[in-house]
Amino acid sequence: MPPRGTRPADKFDDDDYPAYTMGRAAEMLDTTPAFLRALGEHRLITPLRSEGGHRRYSRYQLRIAGRVRELVDSGTPIEAACRIIILEDQLEEAQRINEELRSQRPA
C-alpha cells in the first residue's frame, strides 16, 4: 500500500516518471522509434527500462526529444541537433549558477 498522502496518479504529475512506451512516445512526437533510439545513441536521453527491458520515456525526455525534432525538421543533422540541445542546457545551467553567485555577493 502506498504511504498516506500519495496516490498512484501522482506519478503522472512527475516529469521524470517513465510513463510512456517507445511506441506511444514516437506517436506523441509524430516520429519513429528509430528517431528515439538515435537520441539514445547520441547520449542525449537515456530512457529507463521496464522489467521486460522495454524503453520507457518521461515527459521531460519527450520535451527534449521534441526540441531535437524541431531542429531536425528545420534541416539540422541529428548529431548537431543533439549537441545544440546539450550546449543550450549547459549554458542555461551556467547562467543559473552565475545568477546565484551574484545574489550571494555582498552589496
Protein Blocks (a to p, Z undefined) as FASTA:
>chain_A
ZZehiafklmmmpmklcfbcfklmmmmnopafklmmmmmmnomaccdddfkopacddfkl
mmmmmmmmmmmmnopafklmmmmmmmmmmmmmmmmmmmmmmmmpcZZ
